[in-house]
Amino acid sequence: MEFLSLALVLAAISIIAYYYCFVRKNFNLFQEHGILHVPPSPLVGNFGPLIRGKENVHDTIQRIYNIHPDAKYVGIFEFLTPVIMIRDLDLIKSITMKNFDQFPDHRPMFCKSVDPMLGEMLFIMDGERWKEHRNMLSPTFTSSKIKTMFVHMSECAKRFAHHLSKLPEKDRETEMKALLTRYTNDVIAACIYGVNVDSIKEPRNVFYMYGRVGATLIGLKKNLKIMVHRNMPWLANLLRLNILERHIAKFFTDLVVETVEERERNGTTNSDLIQLMMDTRNKKESGKKNLTVQNMANHAFSFFFGGFDTVSSQTCVLLHMLVENPEVQQRLQQEIDETLESNNGQLSYDVIQEMRYLDAVINEILRLHPIAVFIDRMCVKSFELPPALPGDVPFTVKPGMNVWIPVKAIHHDPRYYDEPEKFKPERFLDNGKNIIGSGAYFPFGIGPRICIGNRFALIEMKVLVCHILAVCDIKAGARTGIPLEFEKGVFNATAKTGFWLKIEPRKYSYHSGQINGLVNNHVINGACKTGI
């Protein structure tokens, strides 16, 4: 008991010493160098309004972004940590591309010693280790490889769309986020792990239940743990504050180990990520490192972790915007119907990729509400920033400092987009190539550390939207919040009233005039064929 009391006293003294010797020094950094910033509050920095439920992360970033319209960069305090927020597009390109060797990494999000599976995800890796694993994994996410997974995706999308089209009238107004995570779960299970599950028919299957807990970072408890991991890793280590439950980490590790052993033993193959990683390992070149089975388990889970909640949330936002903009929904359905008409009812990978208006709608939703409201880079070699404003002095970013690129704030900047707060897919039809190449559009990041799974996520969204809108109309219900408002006091993009939408079967198909006939002709005993 005395030992425990002494430990608590020592821990309290350590925290106080840490605050006075390090935190106070950090809080004066921007003032000493004349960098524009909002004065921080003790412990919470500039995130006080978020903690008090007055803002979400985007609100906080946007508020700091707006300090001065011409500043190349401003300062923001992520709780105890001073961060440089870059506002100038040329400077963003310089940091993320031209001088990538000085800013190659993300700031650690998880302590590897406490959460080894999360800490060994590709997104978290740094230095040469990240480069080695990125090079090993990049061939698995080419268009040709994703095309081989498309059959799995398509089957999941058709099954999901069929379920929506057959909802009883009393259940047609539904909370879409809860449903859409079942779609993303089944896609990831099939395309990443080679496991076939139907989370609509079996809502409590172990894959979904474990995945939902392990891959969702929603809730005060998890958010607080992540804040400690990012800002006080020593405390996370001291308290052994794990984020991913150990039995869940073991489940996903054992799944990969058993799959690899079974395939090697029996000589079987599959068109999933595990197989692609096995193929990469079997093509080992002399002198190059190779993927271990544990590496494969970590990377497989990283794609589960990265895609489970983000793609479902993004699709919810898209469907909501189609409800708020029915003319966009009608035009998109017209393109889907015409595409089905000219391709014998088939929505193949190549056909979907050629749908221009669908592409414009997806690009616009990623501009308006990007998956990541900011991206970051860690400095590993000193880098001199030019003066933020005329008359200011340069500022040297030292190793260990973090810089942020405020993705959503730039996507909403009227200097780069006409009527930036409006949902206007036409902007990507009229000027799409110029927008994407402008340097002011980066929903999946920018430079060598751009999201490795961006093609996968895009086609996963596109195939689902096509199949849903081919057989369903999306409308506002009694519980639909219009306009869309995001919850305050949270880190994730969550609708204030939930993503409640009303799903109704369409009255007319592309050829028969009977939308139910379209669905039924391609569903036999609940199993969907390849064509819609």
N, C-alpha and C positions, 0 to 999 in steps of 0.2 A: 504493500500500500504506500509506504514511504517512497519507494523507488518510483512508483507511478506519479506521485505528487511532484517529486523532483523532476521527472521527465516533462511534466506539463509546465512547470515553472521555466525550465530551460527552453522549451518550445516557445513559450510566450516571450521570453527575453530575446530569442533569435528573431522572432517576427518583428519585435519593436526595433531591434538593431538594424534589421534589413530595411525597414521603412525609413528610418532616419539617415542611414548611410547611403542608401541607393535610390529609394523612391523620391525623396525630397530633391536630390540632385537631378534626377530625370525630369521632375516637374518644372525645373527652371531652365531646361535645355533650350526650348524655343525662345524664351524671353531673352536669354543671354546672346542668342545669335540673330535676333531681330526677325524671326520667322512668324508670319501671321498665324494665329491660333486662338482658340477659345480657352480661357483659363480653366484648368482642370479642378475638379473637386477631389478631396481626399479619397483614396482607395479606388473610386469608380472612374476617375478621369473625366472624359467627356461623355460617358455612358450612363450618367445619372438619370436622365429622362427615360432611357430605355429600361433601366432597373425599376423605375417608379411606374412603368406602364404607360408613359406618355408618348413614346416613340417606338418604332422598330429599328432594326439596324440600318435600313436604307434611309429612314428619316434622319438618323444621327449623322450618317455620312453626307447626306444632301445638305444638311444645315452647315456643316463645316466646309463643304465644297463651295458654298455660296458666300463665304466670307469676303472674297474679292473676285470679280469676274475676270481679271487679267493676270492673276497670280499664276506662275508656273507650278507652284506647289504651296501647300499649307501644312500646318502641323495638326495632328489629332492624337489624343491620348486614349489608347485602348486599355482602359483601367489604369494599371501602373506603368504601362509601356508607351513611350513616345514613338510615334510613327509619322513618316513623311508621306503625305497624300499627294500624288503626282496628278496635275491637272492638264499639263501641256502634252499634246499628242506626239510631237517630235521627241520630247524627253521620254515619253512612255516607250516609243520605239527604240530609243537609244538604250534604255535600261533592260528591256525585255529581249532585244534582238542583237543590236550592234555590240553592246557591252555585256552580253549574257554571261560571260565568264566571271564578271564581277557581281552578278546577281543571279546565280544559278538555281537557288533553292527556295522552297517555301519555308515559312517559319514553322517550327515543330508544333504540331497540334496535339499529338499524343506522346506520352512518355513510353519509349520502347521497353524500358525495364519493367514497367507496370502492366502495359497492354501490348505484348509482343506482336500479336496479329495485326492490330491497328497500326502499331508503330512501324511495321514492315510492309505497309502498303506502298505501291509505287508513288502515289501522290506525296507521301511523307518522306520517302528516301531523298538523300542529298548526295552531292559530290559525284565522285566517280561511280559509286554504287548505283545511284539513280541512272547515270548514263548507261552503264552496263545492262541494267534490267530494262530500261526503255528500249535499247537496241534489240534486246532479245524478244520483247513483247510487241514491238511495232509491226512486224510481219503478220501478227495474228489479227490485226484490225484494219487490214487493207480492204478495199471495196470487194475484191474477189472473195476474201475469207468471210466477210459479213454476208455476202450473197449466199454462201453455203448454209448460214444460220437462218436465212430469211424464211425458209419453210417452217421452222419451229415458231418463229415470230408470227407468221401469217396464221398458223393454226390457232395460236392463243388469241389473236385479234378477232378471228371469225367466231370462235367459241364465245368470247366476251360480248361481241356485237349481237350474236344470236340471243344470248341471255337478256340483254337490254331490250331487244325487240319483243321479247315474250313476257316482259314484266306484267303482272296483273295491274289493272288500272289503279287500285288502291296503293300500289307500291311504286308507281311511276315517278313520283317526286322522291328523289333519293340523294343521299350525301355521297357525291362522286369520289371523294378522296378515299374513303374506305373501300369502295369497289375497285378503283383504279390501282391501288397497291396490290390487289390480287392479280391483276393483269401483269404488272411489272414483275411480281414475284414469279409467276409462271413462265414468263419470257426468260428471266435470269436463270431459273431452275433448268430450263431446257437448253438454252444457248450457252450457258457458262458451265453447268454441272452435268448436263446430259440426263437430267431427272425429269420425268413427265408427271406433273401434278395438275390437278384441276381445283383451284382454290375457290371456285364458285360452288361446285358440287361438294367439295370437302373443305369447308371453311376453316377447320381446325387442324389441317394437316401439319405435321411437325415442321416441314420446310417453311411454310408461311409463318407459323407461330414463332419459331426461332428467328427467322429473318426479320420479322416485324420488330421484334425486341432489339435485335442486334444492329440493324441498319437504320433505325429511326432515332434521330437526335432531337426529339421533341420532349419537352417537360423540364421543369425547373431543376430537378435533381441532376439530370444529364448535362444541362447547360452550365450549371455551377461547376460540375466536375471538369468540363472542357475548359472553362475559364481558369481553373486552378492548373490544369495541365499546360495551358499556353502561357500563363503569366507567372506561375510559381511552381515550376516542375519539381523543385526540391521538396515542396510540401506534398505534391502528389506521390513522390517516391516515399517520403516519410510515412504517409498515411496509407500507402499501398492502395491508392484511390483508382481502382480499375473502372473503366467505362463499359467495356464489353464483358459480359458475364462469362466466366470461365467455362461453364458447361456448354455455352453456345459456341465459343471458340473451338472447343474440343469436337463438337458435332460437325462443324464445317471442315475442320482439319481431317478428322477421321473419314469423312465422305470422300475427300480427294485422295487420301492415302489408299482407301479400299478400291476406289475406281481405277486408279493407276495400276495397282497390283493385279486387279482382275483383268484389265485389258492386256497387260504385259503377259500374264499367265495364259490367257486364252487367245491372244492375237486378235482381239476384237477392236473395232474403231467406231468413232461417232463424229458427227459434225458439230462439235462444241468447243469451247475455249480450252477445256482440259486436254482434249485431243490435240489441239493446235500447239499447246505448250509442250506436250509430249513429243510431237513431231519436231518442234524446234530443238528440244533437248537431244533427240536422236541424230540431228544434223550438226552436232557439236564440231566446231572448227578448232584446229590445233592452237593451243595458247590462249583460247578464250574461255572464260568462266561459263558455267552451265547452271540451269535451274535445278534446284533440289525439289523434292516433293513438298517440303515445307514452304519453299518459295512459291510453288504453284498454288498451294492452299491459301497462302496470304494474298496472292494476286487475284485468285478467283473470288475471295471474299471482298477484296477492294472494289471489284466491279459490282458485286451485290450491294455493298455499302454505298457506292457512288450512284447507283442507278435505281434503287428500290424507291426511295422517297422523292428524289429530284424529278424523275420522269413523270411519276404520277402527279406530283404537284404542278408541274409545267403543263401537263395535259388538262388538268382541272382548270387552270387559268385560261387556257386556250378555249375550252368548251364554254366557259363563262363569258368570254369576250365574243364568242359566236352568238350567244344569247343576247348580249347587249347590242350586237351589230347584226341583225337578222339578214341584211342584204349581203353581208360577207358569207354567212352560212349558205344562203341560197345559191350564190355564185359558185361556192366551193362544191356544193352538191351537184350543180350542173356540170362542173368539170369532171367529177367522179362518175356521173351517169354517162357522159360522153366517152370517157375513157373505157368504161365497161362495155359500152356499145361497140366501140371500135376494136376491142380486144377479146371478143367472145366471152365476156364475163370474167376475165382473168385480171387480177391485180398482181402482176409479177414485180419483182425487184426493179427491173429495168423500166417497166411501165410507170411505176410510182415515181421513180427518179425523174421522169420526163414531165411530170405534172407541174406546170409553171405557177399556177395560182396557189396550189397547195404549198409549194416551196416558198412563195411570197408570204403566205399566211404564217407559216412556221417561223420564217425569218423575222417577221414583224413582231410576233409574240415574244421571241427571244430578245428583240431590241427593247420592247416595252417593259417586259418583266423577265430579265435574264435570270438564269438559274443561280448564278453567283452574283451578288450585288457588288462585290469587289474581289480582286485577286491580289496576291501579295508576292513580294520577292525579298529574300534575305541578302544583305550585302556580305560578301566574303573578302573583298579587297576594297580599300578606300576609293571613293568615287566623288569627284567634285561636281556638284550641281551648279548651274549658272545662277545669277541673282534671280530671286523669285519675281521681283518687280524692278523697274528702272530705279537706280539709286541705292538698291540693296547691295549686299556683298554676297559672294558665292558661299555655299555651305558644303562641307565635306561629310558625306555619309561614311561612317566608320564601320568596319566589320562587326557583325552582330546586330546592326540596325535593320529595321524592317521598313519597306516602302509599300504603299497600297496604290493600286490602280482602281479608281472608283467606277466600275463598269456601268452600273445603272445610272449614276449621275451623268456620265458622259453620254450615254444613250438618250438621256432626257435633256441634253443641252441644246437650246435653240440655235446656237452657233453652228451646229452640225445637222440638225433635223428641223424641217418645217413642221410646226404644230406637233412638237415631240410628245405631248401627253395624249394625243389621239391615236387610236388603233387604225392605221391606214396601210393595209397590205400592198396597195397600189404603188407605194413608194419603191417597193422592191421589184415591181414589174417595170416601172418606168426607168429606174436608175439603180437597179440592184447591184450590178457589178461595181459601179462607182462607189456605192455605199459600203459594200463589203471590203473594197480595197482602199477605203478612205483613211483607215487607221482609227476611226471613231466607232467601229463595230467589232466587238470581240466577246460574244456571249460564252464562248468556251475557253477564253484565255487568249494568249498571244505569245508568239515566239516558240522556241523549242519545247517549252513546258505546256503548250496547249493541250487540252484534255485529250488523252489517247483514245477515249471511247466516244468522241463526238459524232462520228459517222454512225456508230451503233445506236446512240440515243436518238439521232435524227430519224433514222429509218424506223425505229421502234415507235416513235410518235406518229410518223406519217402513215404507217400501215394500220395503226389502231384508228386514227381519225378517219381514214378512208372507209374502213369497214363499218364503223359506227354510223357515219353519215350516209352510207349507202342504204341503210335499212332503218335509220331513226332520225327524227327531228329532235333537236335540243331546244327546250323552251324554259321560260321563267316559271317557277312555281310560287306558292304562297310564302315559302321560306327563303327564296332567292334574294340575296342582298344586292340591290342595284342602286348606284354603281358599286363595282367591286371595291371593297375596303379591306386592307390587311390588318391583322391583329397587332396591337401594340404590346410592347414588353416581351417580345419573343425574337429569337434569332432566325427562325425559319419563316418563309413566306406562307402564312396561314390566313385564310379568309376570316374576317371578323365574325361572320355568322355561319361559317362552314361553307363548303362548296355544294349547296343544295340546288339541284337542277331537276327539271321535269323531262323525262324521256318518253317520247311517243313514237310508235311505229309509223313509218312513212306510208302514205296512201298510194303512191305510184312508184313503180320501179323503172329502170332504164329501158325495158323492152316489153314487159307483159302487162303493165298497169296494175299488177298485183304484187306489192312488195313482199308479202308473206310467201308467195310462190317462189320468189327469188331465194329467200332464205331456205325454205323447205327443200327445194330441189338440190341443195348442196349440203344438207345435214342428214345423215343417216344414222339412226340410233344414237344421236348425240355426238357423233364424231364428224368433224368437218373435213371435207375434201380440200385439195390444194386450191382450186378456183373458188371465187366467192359464190 
